[in-house]
C-alpha cells in the first residue's frame, strides 16, 4: 500500500507539472491534484523537491523502458534488436511534444539542485548502458573486437544522436515527415557502427 500511495503522488505530480509547469508544483497544489492532505505528502516525501525528483526519474525511466521493451524477445540478429531499439526511441510515445514540455520543465532544476543532477546522471547512464549492451552484442555477432573505452565512446555518441532527435522531434514535430526521424537515426547509428541498420530493421 505504501508504494502504491507513493506512485499515486508521483503520477499526480507529473500531471500537474505537465499542465502547469514545475513552479506550480507546490505541496498544496500537488495535494489538491492527488486529492490528499499535505500531511500525507510529507509522510512519504521529506520535501517537495524529493517528490519532484522522483517524478522526473519515473518520467525518464518510463521512456527508456519503452525503447528497451521494443528490443526484447526473439530477433533474427543483434542488428535487428538494435534497430528496433533505435526505431522505438524516435517514435511516439517517446517522441511527443508533451513529453519534451514535461522534460523541459524538470530540466530547469538540473543546475540548481544536486539531487536532481544525480537523478539525471542515473537515467542518462541507464539509457547509455542499454545502448552499450546492444552495440556490444552487435560487434560480438559480427566478430569485431572492441574494448570498453570504445564501447563507452560509441554509446555516448549514439546516445547523443537519440537526444538530439528526441528534443527536436518533440519540439518541432511538423518539421519531420513520415519515417524521416527513424531513417536519420538508423543512418546515424549505422555510420558510427559501420553497419546497415536500416537493412537490419527491414529484415
Residue pairs with C-beta under 8 A, 6 or more apart in sequence:
2 44
5 40
5 44
6 44
6 45
6 54
8 34
9 30
9 34
9 36
9 40
9 41
9 44
9 45
9 51
10 51
10 54
10 55
10 58
12 30
12 33
12 34
13 25
13 30
13 33
13 34
13 51
13 52
13 54
13 55
14 55
14 58
14 59
14 102
15 33
16 24
16 25
16 29
16 30
16 33
17 24
17 25
17 52
17 55
17 102
17 105
17 106
18 98
18 101
18 102
18 105
20 29
21 105
22 52
22 105
22 106
22 108
22 109
25 48
25 52
26 48
27 38
27 41
27 42
27 48
28 38
30 41
30 48
30 51
31 37
31 38
31 40
31 41
34 41
41 48
41 51
44 51
45 51
45 54
49 109
49 113
49 115
49 116
50 115
52 106
52 109
52 116
53 109
53 113
53 115
53 116
53 119
55 106
56 106
56 109
56 116
56 119
56 120
57 119
57 122
57 123
59 102
59 103
59 106
60 103
60 120
60 123
61 123
61 126
63 93
63 94
63 99
64 123
64 126
64 127
64 130
66 88
66 93
66 94
67 85
67 88
67 89
67 94
67 127
67 130
68 85
68 130
69 88
70 84
70 85
70 87
70 88
71 81
71 82
71 84
71 85
71 88
71 130
71 134
75 81
75 84
76 203
77 141
77 200
77 203
78 134
78 137
78 138
78 140
78 141
79 138
79 141
79 195
79 197
79 200
80 200
80 201
80 203
81 134
81 137
82 134
82 135
82 137
82 138
82 189
82 197
82 200
83 186
83 197
83 198
83 200
83 201
84 201
85 130
85 131
85 134
86 162
86 182
86 185
86 186
86 189
86 197
86 201
87 182
87 185
87 186
87 201
88 94
89 95
89 162
89 165
89 166
89 185
90 162
90 165
90 166
90 169
90 181
90 182
90 184
90 185
91 181
91 182
93 99
94 166
95 165
95 166
95 169
95 170
95 173
95 181
96 170
96 173
97 170
97 171
97 173
99 170
100 166
100 167
100 170
100 171
101 170
106 116
109 116
110 116
110 117
110 120
111 117
124 159
127 159
127 162
128 155
128 156
128 159
129 155
131 155
131 158
131 159
131 162
132 151
132 152
132 154
132 155
135 146
135 151
135 154
135 155
135 158
135 193
136 146
136 151
138 193
138 195
139 145
139 146
139 193
142 195
146 154
154 192
154 193
157 192
158 188
158 189
158 192
158 193
161 185
161 188
161 189
161 192
162 185
165 181
165 184
165 185
168 175
168 176
169 176
169 181
182 201
183 198
186 197
186 198
186 201
187 197
187 198
189 195
189 197
190 196
190 197
190 198
